[in-house]
Every structure is written in structure tokens, then in C-alpha cells.
Amino acid sequence: MRVSQSKNARASPPVRRSGGESPQPFVPSEVEGRWQDVSRLRSTQAGRGKTVTTDYSIKGETGDWEVVVGLEVHAQITATASKLFSGAATAFGAEPNTQVSLVDAAMPGMLPVPNKECIRQAVRTGMAIDAVINRWSRFDRKNYFYADLPQGYQISQLYHPLVGPGEVEILIDPADENSTKQIGIERIHVEQDAGKLMHDQHPTMSYVDLNRCGVALMEIVSRPDMRSPVEAGAYLRKLRAILRYVGSCDGNMEEGSMRADVNVSVRKPGEEFGTRTETKNVNSVRFVMQVIEHEAKRQVDLIEEGGSVVQETRLFDPDKGVTRTLRTKEDAHDYRYFPDPDLLPLELDDAFLDECRASLPELPDAKRQRYEGHGITPYNAGVLTAEVEIARWFDALLEEGVEPKQASNWVVAELFGALNRRNESIADTPISPKEAAELLKLVADGTISGTIAKQVFEIMLETGIAPSVIVEERGLKQTSDTGAIDAEIDRILASNADKVEQYKAGKEALFGFFVGQTMKAMQGKANPQVVNERLRAKLS
């Protein structure tokens, strides 16, 4: 990354463009609280795949209403241990006002210095969503007064953001691999976070904690392409997964490192976009979905009763599941944006961009396609790539040489089932990929049956003992001894002569009964393949 030092660069800077045209300022696509419907144009230009929408609408007295949703996601850059323009620490949960530099506190004479790693992480995030990376960008001052903002302005990027248009593909229904939809990303800009007001420390006063002030944020602004709470939930989960894969943000919404401003409007299908409201700082996927449902119904009721929707900022009450007015929504001109005179423009060179691109890991969509290429079902591939920790664990399992499809079925059914029962995540599991591979190989080579493998797995969870040791110490190896198996089969058939007659008369479903009885009699240790072969021979 190179920071331009030339005064001329401010007037005519180099940008990512064709020809010799001058850089054009970014113009937000909102006019007086209404969105421009450019989704059709964007989809045509993108030319990628088909768009699927959910069958979701609000039932009103005058008919169905369509919901239009756009999200502004604030993602804290957690890949660096310092703030955007200062060297102060950013650790979560620190004592109030213990991570504040003179720059963060806006002491006279203190000048901001851009954190190169923050810029790098924002660029890598933009590349991960196939977005335009602007070689030239600039910081602007967003002017407003509030107790948690000592400067009296926020350093942000309005006119020349670091990252331009991109898109995120979501899967609306995990059970339907064809239910994909492209959600347009309008921009990603880098800005400072504000501090935090603490209202519960004193009966008559509010305290200010500036630990968060100056922390680097990426504001990821989507197009208004979502049409239901389900789509918004799928988008947030996918975006969070991408951020975690890239490593730019940990996505921990419960800690505030990722939160969403939810923009909602309603319209009759095919009509112009309506006036939108913005619900600020929603900190869980479930809450975002609740906000959309409640706000859409509220707007429909308001319009059908003869009122009109006011462009405003609202807050969500999670206890009551409702939104309430915070303030009338401001427009950009209310903040008197202008270029920050203390910061030179950012100019990104080829070497910096090449390094950013080379550092990107395999992303969720590419990993899912690779898994499917190994014969893993689309559903399992989606589950295994939904979280980066799961994907890393599964990749380590595959490196042990297990058969991919068998391994994916076991992880999704057995491992995840056990973790859900224990209320644990993949990071908490006491089973390492190497131990899991050892268990799967014992099944694959016929040492134990699938039924016995379930027992061994439960013992592994409780004791941490290796599967081969458990099998050996407890005598759990399966047998292929046809003499022992035949003896049990003969006994079972003799004691169920009536069912044998029914089977021979055409009731073939009883075959499973005989298999089950034989396996039960041999305590699950019989080789199922041998049991099936011997039973068919004796029943023929």
C-alpha cells in the first residue's frame, strides 16, 4: 500500500478505471429514503446463475405486500490488535477506558495514522466477495456531536470507498441446492467505531467508555435485494462465514464485533420502492429476522390505515420483539461530509493487491464445490462449509485418508448429533480428526460394524481413549465366523416359523426382522454382510 504524498494526487488521483478519466465520487443509490430498483440491471450485467426468491409476503386488508430489505453490516476488523488510526489495543471485555490513546480521546494536536493491516483486511474481504477494489480511496469526516464521539466527527468514507460493488451468493433453502440467489453488495468502506454509553452505572448519570472508540469497522452495504426474513438470515450467515474464512472479522455478534442496521420498506408487487426505515445495531441473526417481520407488518398496517411511513431510525426491543422510534432519519447532507484534511488519500499498488489476493484461503463456495467433487452430497457439503472451524476439522479428517462420502455422513449424523446433545461446538469436541479417522477405518476394513462403531464413539467421547484400544480391551471386533452365525440364524428361524412362512409367501419386509434378531443375538458383533448372505441362503 502506498499513501500518496502529492498535492496533485488529491486533484487527479490514479484510480481503477479504463482510459484517462478522472475518478468519480461514489453517489449512494438512495433518494429521499427510497431505493432505486437497479437489481434487474445488476443481475443482467452480472450474468451469473438464476435468481430465486422466497414465497413471502405480508397479508394486508388490501392484498399482498412485498417486503424489501437491505442490510448495512458493521464488521469489526478483529485480525489486528490495534485501532484504525491509533496503536491502542482492541481486546474484548477490557476494563472501561483502559484501551484509549490520545488520538482516540481527541486530545489537541493528535493526528491519525492509518493502520495498514486494517486496510489490508478490508481489501481481502472485498476480494472474497468478488468486489471492485478501488486503487484510490479517501477518508471523509462525518460531522455530528454525541457523548461517545470525542472528536465531534467520525472518520469514514462516503465519496470514495475502498471497495466498490460485489455480490454474495446465498442458499435460501439448505435442502434445495438450486435455491440460490445473488445479493448485491454496493460498497465496503472503512470507518471508526464510536465509544459506548453506560446507562446502568449510576441512577442519574451516564458514563462513557471509549475502549471501542476508534476501532476499525468495515461497513458492508448490501443492495435492497432481499425479500424475506429467511433471505436476510441466509445472507448474514453467509457473510459471517466469508469474514471468518478470510479472518478479517470473528463475526461474534454477541460481542458486538458484527452487527447490522436493518433497512425495511414495503410495496405492492411491481410498484416503486416505498419509504424505508432503518433499525440500528441489531446483534443477532434471529433478531434481524424478527425486526424485518415486525417492521414490515407495522408499515403495512400504517399505510392501510391511511398513514404514511416516515423515514426514520428505529431501535429493536428484543424482549418485546418490536421496534420503536429513535430519531428522524438524517440524510448525508445533514452530516456535512468533507474530505478529512489530516489524512492523505490511499493509493494501492499492484504488489499490495497481489499479496492480498495471494493470501486468501479457499472460500466457502469453492470448498463446497470441492467436497461435492469428492461425492459428498450437496446438503452435507453445505453443512460442512457453513463454519470455517468445521471445514478445517473436516479437511484434517480427509487428510488422514478416509473415504470422503463415508466421512461426511459420519460427521453430519454422528459427530454433530453428539455435539448437539452435549451443547458443544466443533472446537469443544474431544475427538481429534486423527482419532475419528481411526474409528472410520475400523469400520471400513471390517474390524467393527457400524452398530459397534456407535458404541465405541460414545466411549471415546466420555473417556478420550483411542478407538482401537477400546475395541481391543472390550472385545468388540466383529466376527465373520459362519459357524457361529449359522447357529444363531438356525435358532431364530426355528423360533419364528410363522414369520418364515410369511416371508416365503412374499412378505419380504420380514428379512430386516431376521437380520435385526441375528445381530441382536450376537451383540452387534456379527459381520452384517455375512449375516445377510447366510440368511438369504437359508431362506431361499
C-alpha positions in Angstrom: 0.0 0.0 0.0 1.3 3.5 -0.9 -0.1 6.7 0.6 0.1 9.4 -1.9 2.1 12.4 -0.9 1.4 14.6 -3.9 -0.9 17.5 -3.7 -1.7 16.9 -7.4 -2.9 13.4 -6.4 -5.7 14.9 -4.5 -7.0 16.7 -7.6 -6.4 14.0 -10.1 -5.5 10.7 -8.4 -5.0 7.3 -10.1 -7.9 5.0 -9.7 -9.1 1.7 -11.1 -10.6 2.7 -14.4 -10.3 2.3 -18.1 -8.9 5.2 -20.2 -7.8 8.5 -18.7 -11.0 9.6 -17.0 -10.8 11.3 -13.6 -12.2 9.4 -10.6 -15.9 10.0 -10.0 -17.3 10.3 -6.5 -19.4 7.5 -5.2 -23.1 8.5 -5.2 -25.3 6.5 -2.8 -28.3 5.0 -4.6 -30.8 6.3 -2.2 -33.0 9.3 -2.8 -35.1 10.8 0.0 -35.4 7.5 1.8 -36.3 5.5 -1.3 -34.2 2.9 -3.1 -33.6 2.8 -6.8 -34.5 -0.5 -8.2 -31.3 -1.4 -10.0 -31.4 -5.1 -9.2 -32.5 -6.1 -12.7 -29.7 -4.1 -14.3 -27.2 -5.6 -11.9 -28.4 -9.1 -12.5 -28.2 -8.6 -16.2 -24.7 -7.2 -16.1 -23.5 -10.0 -13.7 -24.9 -12.7 -16.0 -24.4 -15.3 -13.3 -26.9 -18.1 -12.4 -30.6 -17.7 -11.8 -32.3 -15.7 -9.0 -34.7 -17.5 -6.7 -36.9 -15.7 -4.3 -38.9 -16.9 -1.3 -42.6 -17.0 -1.4 -43.0 -14.4 1.3 -45.4 -11.6 1.6 -47.4 -9.6 4.2 -51.1 -10.2 4.0 -52.9 -6.9 4.3 -56.5 -5.8 4.0 -55.8 -4.6 0.5 -53.9 -7.7 -0.6 -50.3 -8.9 -0.5 -47.4 -6.6 0.2 -43.8 -7.3 -0.8 -41.0 -6.7 1.7 -37.8 -5.1 0.5 -34.7 -5.4 2.7 -31.2 -4.1 2.6 -28.6 -4.6 5.3 -25.7 -2.4 6.4 -23.3 -4.8 8.3 -20.7 -3.3 10.6 -17.9 -5.8 10.9 -15.1 -5.0 13.3 -11.7 -5.8 11.9 -10.5 -8.3 14.6 -7.5 -9.5 12.6 -5.4 -6.7 14.0 -4.7 -5.9 17.7 -4.8 -2.1 17.3 -7.3 0.5 16.2 -7.8 2.2 12.8 -5.8 5.3 13.5 -4.0 4.6 16.7 -2.0 1.9 18.4 -4.5 1.4 21.3 -5.5 -2.2 22.0 -8.9 -3.7 21.0 -9.3 -6.7 23.3 -12.9 -7.5 24.1 -14.0 -7.3 27.7 -11.3 -4.9 29.0 -12.0 -2.6 31.9 -13.7 0.7 30.7 -11.3 3.3 29.3 -8.2 1.2 29.6 -7.7 1.0 25.8 -7.8 4.6 24.8 -5.0 6.6 23.2 -4.6 10.3 23.0 -5.8 10.1 19.3 -9.0 8.2 20.4 -9.7 10.8 23.1 -9.2 13.6 20.5 -6.6 15.4 22.5 -5.4 18.6 20.8 -2.6 18.2 18.3 -3.1 14.4 17.9 -3.1 13.2 14.3 -4.5 10.0 12.9 -2.1 7.5 11.2 -3.8 4.8 9.1 -3.3 1.2 10.2 -2.1 -0.7 7.1 -3.3 -4.0 8.4 -6.9 -2.7 8.7 -6.7 -1.6 5.0 -5.3 -4.9 4.0 -8.1 -6.9 5.7 -10.8 -4.7 4.1 -9.3 -5.3 0.7 -9.1 -9.0 1.3 -12.7 -9.0 2.3 -13.7 -7.2 -0.8 -11.8 -9.7 -3.0 -13.6 -12.5 -1.2 -16.9 -11.2 -2.4 -15.6 -10.6 -5.9 -15.9 -6.8 -5.5 -14.2 -3.9 -7.3 -11.1 -2.8 -5.3 -10.6 0.9 -5.8 -6.9 1.7 -6.1 -7.6 5.2 -4.9 -9.8 6.0 -2.0 -10.2 8.8 0.6 -11.4 9.3 4.1 -14.1 11.8 4.9 -15.4 13.4 8.1 -18.9 12.7 9.1 -19.8 15.5 11.5 -22.1 15.1 14.5 -22.0 15.6 18.2 -22.6 12.8 20.7 -21.0 11.9 24.0 -19.3 8.7 22.7 -17.5 10.6 19.9 -14.9 12.9 21.4 -13.7 14.3 18.0 -17.1 15.6 17.1 -16.9 13.7 13.8 -16.4 10.2 12.6 -13.7 9.4 10.1 -15.4 7.4 7.4 -15.6 7.1 3.6 -18.6 8.5 1.7 -17.5 9.6 -1.7 -14.5 7.3 -2.5 -14.9 4.0 -0.6 -12.1 1.4 -0.5 -14.3 -1.3 -2.0 -16.9 -1.0 -4.7 -19.7 -3.3 -6.0 -19.6 -7.0 -5.4 -22.0 -9.8 -4.6 -22.7 -12.7 -2.2 -24.5 -15.9 -3.3 -26.8 -17.3 -0.7 -28.6 -20.6 -0.4 -32.2 -19.9 0.7 -33.1 -23.5 1.5 -30.2 -25.7 2.6 -32.2 -28.8 1.4 -32.5 -27.4 -2.1 -29.2 -26.8 -3.9 -30.9 -24.9 -6.6 -32.4 -22.2 -4.2 -29.6 -19.8 -4.8 -29.8 -16.0 -5.1 -27.2 -13.3 -5.7 -27.3 -10.5 -3.1 -25.6 -7.3 -4.5 -23.0 -5.5 -2.4 -23.0 -1.8 -3.0 -19.7 -1.0 -1.2 -17.4 -1.6 1.7 -15.9 1.4 3.4 -13.6 1.6 6.4 -14.5 3.8 9.3 -14.0 4.4 13.0 -16.4 2.9 15.6 -17.8 5.1 18.3 -17.5 4.6 22.1 -20.2 3.2 24.3 -22.5 4.9 26.7 -23.1 3.0 30.0 -26.6 3.9 31.5 -26.6 1.3 34.3 -23.7 2.5 36.4 -25.4 5.4 38.1 -29.1 6.4 38.9 -28.8 9.9 37.4 -25.8 9.9 35.1 -24.5 8.0 32.1 -20.8 7.1 31.8 -18.7 6.9 28.7 -16.4 4.0 27.8 -14.0 4.9 25.0 -12.4 1.5 24.6 -14.4 0.9 21.4 -13.8 4.4 20.1 -11.6 4.3 17.0 -11.8 0.6 16.5 -11.7 -0.3 12.8 -15.0 -1.2 11.1 -15.9 -2.4 7.7 -19.4 -1.2 6.8 -20.6 -3.7 4.2 -23.6 -2.2 2.5 -25.9 -4.5 0.6 -28.3 -3.7 -2.3 -32.0 -4.0 -1.4 -32.1 -7.4 -2.9 -33.6 -9.4 0.0 -37.4 -10.1 0.1 -37.9 -12.0 3.3 -36.5 -12.6 6.8 -35.3 -16.0 5.6 -33.2 -14.4 2.8 -31.8 -11.9 5.2 -30.8 -14.6 7.7 -29.2 -16.6 4.9 -27.2 -13.6 3.8 -26.0 -12.7 7.2 -24.9 -16.3 7.9 -23.1 -16.5 4.5 -21.4 -13.1 5.0 -20.3 -14.1 8.5 -18.9 -17.3 7.1 -16.9 -15.4 4.5 -15.5 -13.0 7.1 -14.4 -15.9 9.3 -12.8 -17.8 6.4 -10.9 -14.7 5.4 -10.0 -14.0 9.0 -10.8 -10.2 8.9 -13.6 -10.4 11.5 -14.5 -13.0 14.0 -18.2 -12.5 13.4 -19.1 -12.7 17.1 -22.4 -10.8 17.1 -22.9 -11.4 20.8 -19.7 -9.4 21.4 -20.7 -6.6 19.1 -17.9 -7.3 16.5 -20.6 -7.8 13.9 -23.9 -6.0 13.9 -26.5 -5.0 11.4 -28.6 -1.9 10.5 -31.8 -3.3 9.0 -33.4 -1.2 6.3 -37.0 -2.3 5.5 -39.7 -1.0 3.2 -42.9 -2.4 1.7 -44.6 -2.1 -1.6 -47.2 -3.7 -3.8 -45.6 -6.2 -6.1 -44.2 -4.5 -9.1 -44.5 -1.0 -7.8 -41.8 1.5 -6.8 -39.9 1.0 -3.6 -41.5 2.6 -0.6 -40.1 4.8 2.1 -37.7 2.8 4.3 -36.9 2.8 8.0 -33.6 1.8 9.5 -33.3 -0.2 12.7 -29.9 0.2 14.2 -27.4 -2.1 15.8 -29.2 -5.4 15.7 -26.8 -8.0 17.1 -28.1 -11.5 16.1 -29.4 -13.2 13.0 -32.6 -14.2 14.8 -33.2 -10.6 15.9 -32.6 -9.3 12.4 -35.3 -11.7 11.1 -37.7 -10.6 13.9 -37.1 -6.9 13.0 -37.9 -7.5 9.4 -41.1 -9.3 10.2 -42.3 -6.8 12.7 -41.3 -3.7 10.8 -42.9 -4.9 7.6 -46.2 -5.7 9.3 -46.1 -2.3 11.1 -45.6 -0.4 7.9 -48.4 -2.3 6.1 -50.8 -1.6 8.9 -49.8 2.0 9.0 -50.3 2.5 5.2 -53.6 0.6 5.1 -54.9 2.8 7.9 -54.3 5.9 5.8 -51.0 6.9 7.3 -47.5 7.0 5.7 -44.2 5.6 6.6 -41.7 8.2 7.9 -38.0 7.9 7.0 -36.6 7.4 10.5 -34.1 5.5 12.6 -35.6 2.9 15.0 -34.4 0.6 17.8 -35.3 -3.0 18.4 -36.6 -4.2 21.8 -35.7 -7.9 21.9 -37.8 -8.6 25.0 -41.0 -7.4 23.3 -40.0 -8.2 19.7 -40.9 -4.7 18.5 -39.2 -1.6 17.1 -39.6 1.9 18.4 -38.7 5.3 17.0 -35.2 6.7 17.9 -35.0 9.8 15.7 -36.0 11.1 12.3 -33.6 9.7 9.8 -30.9 12.1 8.6 -29.5 12.3 5.0 -25.9 12.6 4.0 -26.1 16.4 3.7 -27.1 16.6 7.4 -23.6 15.3 8.4 -21.7 17.9 6.3 -19.3 15.4 4.9 -16.0 16.7 3.6 -12.5 15.2 3.0 -10.5 14.7 6.1 -7.7 17.3 5.9 -5.5 15.2 8.3 -5.4 12.2 6.1 -3.9 11.8 2.6 -5.7 9.6 0.0 -4.9 5.9 0.0 -3.3 4.6 -3.2 -2.9 0.8 -3.6 -0.2 -0.5 -5.8 0.0 -3.8 -7.7 2.3 -5.5 -5.2 0.0 -4.8 -2.3 -3.1 -6.1 -4.2 -1.3 -9.2 -5.4 -0.2 -10.0 -1.8 -3.8 -9.5 -0.6 -5.2 -11.9 -3.3 -2.5 -14.5 -2.7 -3.2 -14.6 1.0 -6.9 -15.5 0.5 -7.8 -19.0 1.7 -10.2 -21.4 -0.1 -13.6 -19.8 0.4 -16.9 -21.5 1.3 -18.3 -21.8 -2.2 -15.1 -23.2 -3.7 -14.7 -25.6 -0.7 -18.3 -26.8 -1.1 -17.7 -27.5 -4.8 -14.5 -29.4 -4.0 -16.4 -31.5 -1.5 -19.2 -32.3 -4.0 -16.5 -33.3 -6.4 -15.5 -36.0 -3.9 -19.0 -37.4 -4.0 -20.3 -35.7 -0.9 -24.0 -34.7 -1.1 -24.8 -31.0 -1.7 -26.6 -30.9 1.7 -23.6 -32.3 3.6 -21.2 -30.1 1.7 -23.2 -27.1 2.7 -23.3 -28.1 6.3 -19.6 -28.8 6.4 -18.6 -25.5 4.9 -21.0 -23.3 6.9 -18.4 -22.5 9.5 -14.7 -22.3 9.0 -13.9 -24.3 12.1 -16.0 -27.2 10.9 -14.4 -27.1 7.4 -10.9 -27.1 8.9 -11.7 -30.1 11.1 -13.2 -32.0 8.2 -10.2 -31.1 5.9 -7.9 -32.5 8.6 -10.1 -35.7 8.7 -9.8 -36.1 4.9 -6.0 -35.7 5.1 -6.0 -38.9 7.2 -7.0 -40.9 4.1 -10.7 -41.7 4.9 -13.3 -42.1 2.2 -14.9 -38.6 1.8 -18.6 -39.6 1.4 -18.5 -42.0 4.3 -16.6 -39.4 6.4 -19.1 -36.7 5.7 -22.1 -38.9 6.6 -20.5 -39.8 9.9 -19.6 -36.2 10.8 -23.0 -34.8 9.9 -25.0 -37.6 11.6 -22.9 -38.9 14.4 -20.4 -36.2 15.4 -22.8 -33.3 15.0 -25.6 -35.3 16.8 -23.3 -35.9 19.7 -22.2 -32.3 19.9 -25.8 -31.0 19.8 -26.7 -33.4 22.7 -23.8 -32.1 24.7 -24.4 -28.4 23.6 -20.9 -28.2 22.3 -19.3 -26.8 19.2 -16.7 -28.4 16.9 -14.0 -26.5 18.9 -15.1 -28.3 22.1 -15.0 -31.9 20.8 -12.5 -34.2 22.5 -12.3 -36.3 19.3 -9.4 -35.3 17.0 -9.6 -35.8 13.2 -6.9 -38.4 13.6 -9.0 -40.4 16.2 -12.1 -40.0 14.1 -10.2 -41.4 11.0 -9.1 -44.4 13.1 -12.7 -45.2 14.0 -13.9 -44.9 10.4 -11.1 -47.1 9.2 -12.0 -49.8 11.7 -15.5 -49.8 10.1 -14.2 -49.7 6.5 -11.8 -52.7 7.0 -14.5 -54.8 8.7 -12.9 -54.8 12.2 -16.1 -53.5 13.7 -19.7 -53.0 12.5 -21.4 -49.7 12.2 -23.5 -50.5 15.2 -20.4 -51.2 17.3 -18.8 -48.0 16.0 -21.6 -46.0 17.6 -20.8 -47.6 20.9 -17.1 -47.0 20.5 -17.7 -43.4 19.6 -19.8 -42.8 22.8 -17.0 -44.3 24.9 -14.4 -42.1 23.1 -16.5 -39.0 23.9 -16.6 -39.9 27.6 -13.1 -41.3 28.1 -10.9 -39.9 25.4 -9.5 -43.4 24.8 -8.4 -44.3 21.2 -10.9 -46.4 19.3 -8.5 -49.3 18.6 -7.8 -49.6 22.3 -11.5 -49.6 23.2 -12.2 -52.3 20.6 -9.3 -54.5 21.8 -9.9 -54.1 25.5 -13.7 -54.7 25.3 -13.6 -57.5 22.7 -15.8 -55.6 20.2 -14.3 -56.9 17.0 -17.0 -58.2 14.7 -16.9 -61.9 13.6 -17.3 -63.4 10.2 -17.4 -67.0 11.7 -20.1 -68.6 9.6 -20.4 -71.5 12.0 -21.4 -69.2 14.9 -23.6 -67.0 12.7 -25.4 -70.1 11.2 -26.1 -71.4 14.6 -27.8 -68.2 15.7 -29.7 -67.9 12.4 -31.0 -71.5 12.7 -32.2 -70.8 16.3 -34.0 -67.6 15.2 -35.7 -69.2 12.2 -36.8 -72.2 14.2 -38.4 -70.0 16.9 -40.1 -67.8 14.3 -41.5 -70.5 11.9 -44.7 -68.5 11.3 -42.7 -65.5 10.1 -40.5 -67.7 7.9 -43.7 -69.0 6.2 -44.9 -65.4 5.7 -41.6 -64.4 4.2 -41.6 -67.3 1.7 -45.2 -66.3 0.9 -44.0 -62.9 -0.3 -43.7 -60.7 2.8 -40.1 -59.8 2.0 -40.1 -56.9 4.5 -39.6 -59.6 7.2 -36.0 -60.1 6.0 -35.0 -57.0 8.0 -36.6 -58.6 11.1 -34.4 -61.7 10.8 -31.3 -59.6 10.3 -32.0 -57.5 13.3 -32.7 -60.5 15.5 -29.5 -62.1 14.4 -27.4 -59.0 15.1 -29.1 -58.6 18.5 -28.3 -62.2 19.4 -24.7 -61.7 18.5 -24.5 -58.4 20.4 -23.8 -56.5 17.2 -20.5 -58.3 16.6 -21.6 -60.3 13.5 -20.4 -59.1 10.1 -23.7 -57.7 8.6 -22.6 -58.7 5.1 -22.1 -62.3 6.2 -25.4 -62.3 8.1 -27.3 -61.1 5.0 -25.6 -63.7 2.8 -26.3 -66.6 5.2 -29.9 -65.6 5.8 -30.7 -65.4 2.1 -29.2 -68.8 1.6 -31.3 -70.4 4.3 -34.5 -68.6 3.3 -34.2 -69.4 -0.4 
